[in-house]
Amino acid sequence: MPTMYQERNPRDDLLHQRDIDKSSKMPSAKKRKAQEVAVDLEMSEDQDELDPRLRTIAEDALADTIEVTAREDTALETPSKRGRGRPKGARNKRTPTPDGDIPPEERYFFQTRVGPANQQPTSTNSFSALGLLTHDEYLVESRKYRDAHELEMRYLLKLHARAFPQWQFELDQEFSICLYGWGSKRQLVTNFAEYLCRQAVKKDAPHPKIVVINGYAHKLNVRHVLNTIATALRADPDEEDPAPVRLVGQPQDILDTLMTRLNNASSRIHLFINSIDHVSSPFRTTANQALLARLSAHPMINTLMTCDTPTHNSIFPSNIRDQYSLLFHDATTFAAYDAETNVVDDVNELLGRKGRRVGGSQGVSFVLKSLPENARNLYRLLLSEILTIVNDDEADGTQEPEDEFIDPSLLDATATPRKQHTRSQAAEDIGVEYRTLYQKASEEFICSSDMNFRFLLKEFHDHQMLTTRKDASGTEVLGVPLDRGEMENVLEELVL
């Protein structure tokens, strides 16, 4: 008997196809299950003899699958409702803009924008943890340096040497010369002085009297310059180390005395001043410029000066420039300002630390040898008192305790650089009260009055061998810019 097939409704086919499409969005396991159930139902429509129990199970499985699919579609089509604000645990994640889509003028601001992605960890390093630069370290490093253009700078000096005859002619005609341009001109001035000496030898003339003044030298004053010229004026041209001449009085009075001696001079004096426009030069003031211009106007004085700053014309007023009779020459050398700048003190000042005295303990010892005995005894007393305080502090346990399990010979190797610097600076922070030191100096008959005591302290302060400060109570405290090891070395030399 032929099998009768029932006509299928097109609407049922569409629903069936929609269920199949929805099932494609489900995981693979649910999708396979739905496909198997659909196949079983199709087969059940063709077979009337299908077991009723199996048909019931297949219909229930298909209904559950369609319900799960409809629930997931609803969740995709309708967004879930939530309260206002950011959900807990959510982060403000910004999608980075590709660098290629940013204009070049905006790329820097994008790369340096503020945000969690660009925050760098804050460094714990500080300038206070760095040790002070010493002159020995600077000299060692500077000697290793070789300028890449050393040959070119030497050639430039040879080109300037061709102008030496012209400079000599201008000085003989009672003009003053000002050399300007970038670079140190000390070597150029020295070469010119040697040229003048060689010319004198060729002509069998006496050696010229040349006085070189370094305007960048600290503590330089007009009295020192005038006394140096007076010494050269009185000295024999062939004498290598003439006895110094000391003229007393105000600078104006000293100049009058010097001008009187110049009127009776038999030979001219060449006055060469390096870095006359230096920040520490005494010739930047109008009063000293007037004295120097009056001296340069004398026919027995030939003045040559060098300037390093671009604004050197501003230090020469118009009336003083006429007295100088200045002639300007470009003397660019591109040489480093090795002597004109105090690198060590400048670096320590940038670090916010007070630089030590020039030369360290060796420089202090050298200065003490030139001071009178009372000054040496006072400095010995000051060092003794400070070292006594340091030793008492260590005995009382105020210093950092050392680990008993660490070998003392390895302390320097195991200590961190910050701790090493703290220990070396401990002695520098200790001082002696002014009244205490004055009382002990009086007991040892080092000084007889407070004025004499202050005079000796001023000598130390001028040579950067003494530091003064006030404590919390306002008491004046005296100290030395030396660490413990340096103080012990200086004290040993003073005692011996």
C-alpha positions as CSV (number, residue, x, y, z in Angstrom):
1,M,0.0,0.0,0.0
2,P,1.5,3.3,-1.1
3,T,2.5,5.6,1.8
4,M,0.6,8.8,2.0
5,Y,2.7,11.9,2.6
6,Q,1.0,14.8,4.3
7,E,1.5,18.2,2.7
8,R,3.8,20.3,4.8
9,N,2.9,23.9,5.8
10,P,5.5,26.5,4.5
11,R,5.2,28.3,7.8
12,D,6.5,25.2,9.6
13,D,9.5,25.1,7.3
14,L,10.3,28.7,8.1
15,L,10.1,28.1,11.8
16,H,12.2,25.0,11.5
17,Q,14.9,26.9,9.5
18,R,14.9,29.7,12.1
19,D,15.5,27.2,14.9
20,I,18.3,25.7,12.9
21,D,19.9,29.2,12.5
22,K,19.6,30.0,16.1
23,S,21.1,26.7,17.1
24,S,24.2,27.7,15.0
25,K,25.0,30.4,17.6
26,M,25.1,27.8,20.5
27,P,28.1,25.9,21.5
28,S,29.0,22.9,19.4
29,A,27.6,20.3,21.9
30,K,24.1,22.0,22.0
31,K,24.2,22.5,18.2
32,R,24.9,18.8,17.6
33,K,22.1,17.8,20.0
34,A,19.6,20.1,18.3
35,Q,20.5,18.8,14.8
36,E,20.1,15.1,16.0
37,V,16.7,15.9,17.5
38,A,15.5,17.7,14.3
39,V,16.6,14.7,12.2
40,D,14.7,12.3,14.5
41,L,11.5,14.4,14.2
42,E,11.7,14.4,10.4
43,M,12.2,10.7,10.4
44,S,9.3,10.3,12.8
45,E,7.0,12.1,10.3
46,D,7.9,9.6,7.6
47,Q,7.4,6.6,9.8
48,D,4.0,6.0,11.4
49,E,5.2,3.0,13.3
50,L,7.6,5.1,15.5
51,D,7.5,4.2,19.1
52,P,5.3,6.9,20.9
53,R,7.8,7.0,23.9
54,L,10.8,7.8,21.6
55,R,8.7,10.5,19.9
56,T,7.8,12.1,23.2
57,I,11.5,12.2,24.4
58,A,12.6,13.8,21.0
59,E,9.9,16.5,21.2
60,D,10.8,17.4,24.8
61,A,14.6,17.7,23.9
62,L,13.8,19.9,21.0
63,A,11.6,22.2,23.1
64,D,14.3,22.6,25.7
65,T,16.9,23.4,23.0
66,I,14.7,26.0,21.4
67,E,14.0,27.7,24.8
68,V,17.7,28.0,25.7
69,T,18.4,29.4,22.2
70,A,15.7,32.0,22.6
71,R,17.0,33.1,26.0
72,E,20.5,33.6,24.6
73,D,19.1,35.6,21.6
74,T,17.2,37.9,24.0
75,A,20.3,38.5,26.0
76,L,22.2,39.5,22.9
77,E,19.5,41.8,21.5
78,T,18.4,43.5,24.7
79,P,21.3,45.0,26.8
80,S,21.2,44.3,30.5
81,K,20.1,47.1,32.7
82,R,22.5,48.3,35.5
83,G,22.8,51.2,37.8
84,R,24.6,54.4,37.0
85,G,28.4,54.7,37.5
86,R,31.3,52.4,36.9
87,P,30.8,48.8,38.0
88,K,33.0,47.6,40.8
89,G,36.4,46.3,39.7
90,A,36.2,48.1,36.3
91,R,39.2,50.0,35.1
92,N,39.4,53.1,32.9
93,K,41.0,51.4,30.0
94,R,41.9,53.7,27.1
95,T,42.4,52.4,23.7
96,P,45.8,53.6,22.6
97,T,45.8,55.6,19.3
98,P,48.2,54.2,16.8
99,D,51.2,56.3,16.3
100,G,50.8,56.3,12.6
101,D,47.5,58.2,12.7
102,I,48.9,61.1,14.8
103,P,50.3,64.2,13.1
104,P,54.0,64.7,13.8
105,E,53.4,67.9,15.8
106,E,51.1,66.0,18.2
107,R,53.1,62.8,18.5
108,Y,55.2,64.2,21.4
109,F,52.2,65.1,23.5
110,F,50.7,61.6,22.8
111,Q,53.9,59.8,23.9
112,T,54.3,61.9,27.0
113,R,50.6,62.0,28.0
114,V,49.7,61.5,31.7
115,G,48.2,58.2,32.5
116,P,48.7,54.9,34.3
117,A,50.3,53.4,31.2
118,N,52.9,56.2,31.1
119,Q,53.7,56.6,34.7
120,Q,57.3,55.9,35.5
121,P,58.5,54.7,38.9
122,T,59.9,57.6,41.0
123,S,63.6,57.3,41.6
124,T,64.9,57.2,45.1
125,N,68.2,58.8,44.1
126,S,69.0,62.3,45.4
127,F,71.8,64.8,45.1
128,S,72.4,64.6,48.8
129,A,73.5,60.9,48.4
130,L,76.4,61.9,46.0
131,G,79.8,62.6,47.3
132,L,81.5,65.9,46.7
133,L,83.8,66.1,43.6
134,T,87.4,66.5,44.7
135,H,90.2,68.3,42.8
136,D,92.2,65.1,42.6
137,E,89.3,63.3,40.8
138,Y,88.8,66.2,38.5
139,L,92.5,66.4,37.6
140,V,92.6,62.7,36.8
141,E,89.6,62.8,34.6
142,S,90.6,66.1,32.8
143,R,94.0,64.6,31.9
144,K,92.3,61.7,30.2
145,Y,90.3,64.0,28.0
146,R,91.5,64.7,24.4
147,D,89.8,67.3,22.3
148,A,88.8,66.0,18.9
149,H,89.8,69.4,17.3
150,E,93.1,69.8,19.0
151,L,95.0,70.1,15.7
152,E,92.6,72.7,14.3
153,M,93.0,74.8,17.5
154,R,96.7,74.7,17.3
155,Y,96.5,75.8,13.7
156,L,94.3,78.7,14.8
157,L,96.9,79.8,17.3
158,K,99.5,79.9,14.5
159,L,97.2,82.1,12.5
160,H,96.9,84.5,15.4
161,A,100.7,84.5,15.8
162,R,101.0,86.2,12.4
163,A,99.4,89.3,14.0
164,F,102.1,89.6,16.8
165,P,104.2,92.2,14.8
166,Q,101.1,94.3,14.4
167,W,100.2,94.1,18.1
168,Q,103.8,95.0,19.0
169,F,103.6,98.1,16.7
170,E,100.3,99.2,18.2
171,L,101.7,98.9,21.7
172,D,104.7,100.9,20.7
173,Q,102.4,103.6,19.4
174,E,100.9,103.9,22.9
175,F,97.6,102.1,22.1
176,S,96.0,99.5,24.3
177,I,94.8,96.2,22.9
178,C,91.6,94.3,23.8
179,L,91.4,90.7,22.6
180,Y,87.9,89.2,22.4
181,G,86.3,86.1,21.0
182,W,85.2,82.6,22.1
183,G,87.7,80.5,23.9
184,S,90.5,80.9,26.5
185,K,93.2,83.3,25.4
186,R,95.8,82.6,28.1
187,Q,98.0,80.5,25.8
188,L,97.8,83.2,23.1
189,V,98.9,85.9,25.6
190,T,101.7,83.7,26.8
191,N,102.9,83.1,23.2
192,F,102.8,86.9,22.6
193,A,105.0,87.5,25.7
194,E,107.5,84.9,24.5
195,Y,107.5,86.6,21.1
196,L,108.4,90.0,22.7
197,C,111.3,88.3,24.6
198,R,112.6,86.7,21.4
199,Q,112.5,90.0,19.6
200,A,114.5,91.6,22.4
201,V,117.1,88.9,22.2
202,K,117.4,89.4,18.5
203,K,118.0,93.1,18.9
204,D,120.4,92.6,21.9
205,A,118.0,94.7,24.0
206,P,117.2,94.1,27.6
207,H,114.4,91.7,28.4
208,P,111.1,93.5,28.5
209,K,109.3,93.8,31.8
210,I,106.0,91.9,31.5
211,V,103.4,91.7,34.3
212,V,100.6,89.2,33.8
213,I,97.5,89.6,35.9
214,N,94.9,86.9,36.0
215,G,91.5,88.6,36.4
216,Y,89.8,85.4,37.2
217,A,91.8,84.8,40.4
218,H,89.9,85.0,43.6
219,K,90.7,87.6,46.2
220,L,92.4,89.8,43.6
221,N,92.4,93.5,44.4
222,V,93.7,96.7,42.9
223,R,96.4,97.1,45.6
224,H,97.9,93.8,44.6
225,V,98.1,94.8,41.0
226,L,99.7,98.1,41.7
227,N,102.2,96.6,44.1
228,T,103.1,94.0,41.5
229,I,103.8,96.7,38.9
230,A,105.9,98.6,41.4
231,T,107.9,95.5,42.1
232,A,108.5,95.0,38.3
233,L,109.4,98.6,38.0
234,R,112.1,98.5,40.6
235,A,113.5,95.1,39.7
236,D,116.5,94.4,37.5
237,P,115.4,93.0,34.1
238,D,117.7,90.0,34.5
239,E,116.6,89.3,38.1
240,E,114.3,86.2,38.2
241,D,112.7,86.6,41.7
242,P,112.8,90.3,42.7
243,A,111.9,91.4,46.3
244,P,108.2,92.5,46.5
245,V,107.4,96.1,47.0
246,R,104.6,97.0,49.3
247,L,102.9,100.4,48.9
248,V,100.5,101.3,51.6
249,G,97.5,103.6,51.5
250,Q,94.3,104.0,49.5
251,P,94.4,102.8,45.9
252,Q,94.4,106.4,44.6
253,D,97.4,107.3,46.8
254,I,99.2,104.1,45.7
255,L,98.6,105.0,42.1
256,D,100.0,108.5,42.6
257,T,103.2,107.1,44.0
258,L,103.5,104.6,41.2
259,M,102.9,107.3,38.6
260,T,105.8,109.3,40.1
261,R,108.1,106.3,39.8
262,L,107.0,105.7,36.2
263,N,108.1,109.2,35.2
264,N,111.7,108.2,36.1
265,A,111.5,104.7,34.6
266,S,114.0,103.8,31.9
267,S,112.0,101.0,30.2
268,R,108.4,100.3,29.5
269,I,106.3,97.8,31.4
270,H,103.9,95.5,29.5
271,L,100.7,94.9,31.5
272,F,98.8,91.8,30.3
273,I,95.4,91.2,32.0
274,N,93.6,87.9,31.4
275,S,89.8,87.8,31.6
276,I,89.3,91.4,32.7
277,D,85.5,90.9,32.4
278,H,85.5,87.8,34.7
279,V,82.7,87.8,37.3
280,S,85.3,87.9,40.1
281,S,87.6,90.5,38.5
282,P,88.0,93.7,40.5
283,F,88.1,95.7,37.3
284,R,84.4,95.4,36.5
285,T,83.6,98.3,38.8
286,T,83.7,101.9,37.5
287,A,86.2,103.1,40.2
288,N,88.8,100.5,39.5
289,Q,88.3,100.9,35.7
290,A,89.1,104.6,36.2
291,L,92.3,103.7,38.0
292,L,93.4,101.2,35.4
293,A,92.6,103.6,32.6
294,R,94.7,106.3,34.2
295,L,97.6,103.9,34.6
296,S,97.3,102.7,31.0
297,A,97.3,106.2,29.7
298,H,100.9,106.6,31.0
299,P,103.4,106.3,28.1
300,M,105.6,103.8,30.0
301,I,102.7,101.3,30.3
302,N,101.6,99.1,27.5
303,T,98.3,97.4,28.3
304,L,96.9,94.3,26.7
305,M,93.7,92.7,28.0
306,T,91.4,89.8,27.1
307,C,87.7,89.5,27.4
308,D,85.6,86.3,27.4
309,T,82.0,87.5,27.6
310,P,80.0,88.7,24.5
311,T,79.0,91.9,26.5
312,H,82.6,93.0,27.2
313,N,81.9,96.4,25.6
314,S,79.5,97.3,28.4
315,I,82.3,97.4,31.1
316,F,84.1,100.1,29.2
317,P,82.3,103.5,29.5
318,S,82.9,105.9,26.7
319,N,85.1,108.3,28.7
320,I,87.2,105.5,30.1
321,R,87.6,103.9,26.6
322,D,89.1,107.1,25.3
323,Q,91.7,107.0,28.1
324,Y,92.6,103.4,27.2
325,S,93.0,104.2,23.5
326,L,91.6,100.7,22.9
327,L,92.1,98.7,19.7
328,F,89.9,95.6,19.4
329,H,91.1,92.3,17.8
330,D,89.2,89.1,17.3
331,A,91.2,86.4,18.9
332,T,88.8,83.4,18.8
333,T,90.7,80.2,20.0
334,F,87.9,77.8,20.9
335,A,90.1,76.7,23.8
336,A,88.6,75.4,27.0
337,Y,88.4,77.7,30.0
338,D,90.3,75.4,32.3
339,A,91.8,78.0,34.6
340,E,89.1,80.6,34.2
341,T,86.4,78.4,35.7
342,N,86.5,76.6,39.0
343,V,84.8,73.4,37.9
344,V,84.9,71.6,41.3
345,D,83.2,74.4,43.2
346,D,80.7,75.0,40.4
347,V,79.7,71.3,40.3
348,N,79.3,71.2,44.1
349,E,77.2,74.4,44.0
350,L,74.9,72.8,41.4
351,L,74.4,69.9,43.8
352,G,73.4,72.2,46.5
353,R,76.5,71.4,48.6
354,K,79.2,73.7,49.8
355,G,82.5,72.8,48.1
356,R,85.6,72.0,50.0
357,R,88.7,74.1,50.0
358,V,91.1,74.1,47.1
359,G,93.5,71.3,47.2
360,G,92.0,69.4,50.1
361,S,94.2,68.6,53.1
362,Q,97.3,69.3,51.0
363,G,96.1,72.8,50.1
364,V,95.3,73.5,53.8
365,S,98.8,72.3,54.8
366,F,100.3,74.5,52.2
367,V,98.4,77.6,53.4
368,L,99.3,76.9,57.0
369,K,103.0,76.9,56.2
370,S,102.7,80.5,55.0
371,L,100.7,81.7,58.0
372,P,102.3,82.9,61.3
373,E,102.8,80.5,64.3
374,N,99.8,81.9,66.2
375,A,97.5,81.0,63.2
376,R,98.9,77.5,63.0
377,N,98.5,77.0,66.7
378,L,94.9,78.2,66.6
379,Y,94.0,75.9,63.7
380,R,95.7,73.0,65.6
381,L,93.5,73.8,68.6
382,L,90.4,73.9,66.4
383,L,91.1,70.5,64.8
384,S,91.9,69.0,68.2
385,E,88.5,70.2,69.7
386,I,86.5,68.9,66.7
387,L,88.2,65.5,66.7
388,T,87.6,65.2,70.5
389,I,83.9,65.8,69.9
390,V,83.9,63.2,67.1
391,N,85.6,60.6,69.3
392,D,83.2,61.3,72.2
393,D,80.2,60.8,70.0
394,E,81.5,57.5,68.8
395,A,82.2,56.4,72.4
396,D,78.7,57.4,73.4
397,G,77.2,55.3,70.6
398,T,75.8,58.1,68.5
399,Q,77.3,56.7,65.4
400,E,75.9,53.7,63.5
401,P,76.6,50.5,65.4
402,E,78.7,48.0,63.5
403,D,77.6,44.5,62.9
404,E,79.7,42.1,65.0
405,F,79.4,39.5,62.4
406,I,81.0,41.6,59.7
407,D,84.8,41.6,59.3
408,P,86.1,45.2,60.0
409,S,88.3,44.9,57.0
410,L,85.2,44.5,54.8
411,L,83.3,47.4,56.2
412,D,84.2,49.7,53.3
413,A,83.2,47.0,50.7
414,T,79.9,46.1,52.4
415,A,78.7,49.7,53.1
416,T,76.5,51.4,50.6
417,P,77.7,54.6,48.9
418,R,75.1,56.6,50.8
419,K,76.4,55.3,54.2
420,Q,80.0,55.9,53.3
421,H,79.1,59.5,52.3
422,T,77.2,60.0,55.6
423,R,80.2,58.8,57.6
424,S,82.6,61.1,55.8
425,Q,80.3,64.1,56.3
426,A,79.7,63.4,60.0
427,A,82.9,65.2,61.0
428,E,82.2,68.2,58.7
429,D,78.9,68.9,60.4
430,I,80.5,69.1,63.9
431,G,81.8,72.4,65.2
432,V,83.1,74.3,68.2
433,E,81.3,77.2,69.8
434,Y,83.0,80.6,69.2
435,R,83.3,81.5,72.9
436,T,84.7,78.0,73.8
437,L,87.4,78.2,71.2
438,Y,88.3,81.8,72.2
439,Q,88.6,80.8,75.9
440,K,90.9,77.9,75.1
441,A,93.0,80.0,72.8
442,S,93.4,82.6,75.5
443,E,94.4,80.0,78.0
444,E,97.2,78.8,75.7
445,F,98.3,82.4,75.0
446,I,97.5,82.0,71.3
447,C,95.7,85.4,71.1
448,S,95.5,88.2,73.6
449,S,92.3,89.9,72.5
450,D,89.0,89.3,70.7
451,M,90.1,91.5,67.8
452,N,93.3,89.4,67.3
453,F,91.2,86.2,67.5
454,R,88.8,87.4,64.8
455,F,91.7,88.5,62.6
456,L,93.1,85.0,62.7
457,L,89.7,83.5,61.9
458,K,89.4,85.8,58.9
459,E,92.6,84.4,57.5
460,F,91.2,80.9,57.7
461,H,87.9,82.1,56.2
462,D,89.6,83.9,53.3
463,H,91.4,80.6,52.4
464,Q,88.2,78.6,52.7
465,M,89.6,76.7,55.6
466,L,86.9,77.6,58.1
467,T,83.1,77.4,58.1
468,T,80.7,79.3,60.3
469,R,77.1,78.7,61.1
470,K,74.6,79.2,63.9
471,D,72.8,76.5,65.7
472,A,69.2,76.4,66.9
473,S,69.9,78.6,69.9
474,G,71.7,81.2,67.7
475,T,75.2,80.4,69.0
476,E,78.0,80.8,66.5
477,V,79.7,77.5,65.7
478,L,83.1,77.2,64.0
479,G,83.9,74.2,61.8
480,V,86.3,73.1,59.1
481,P,85.3,71.7,55.6
482,L,87.4,68.5,56.1
483,D,86.4,65.0,56.8
484,R,87.9,63.0,59.7
485,G,90.8,61.5,57.8
486,E,91.9,64.9,56.3
487,M,91.7,66.5,59.8
488,E,93.9,63.8,61.3
489,N,96.5,64.3,58.5
490,V,96.6,68.1,58.9
491,L,96.8,67.8,62.7
492,E,99.6,65.3,62.4
493,E,101.6,67.7,60.3
494,L,101.0,70.5,62.7
495,V,102.1,68.5,65.7
496,L,105.2,67.2,64.1
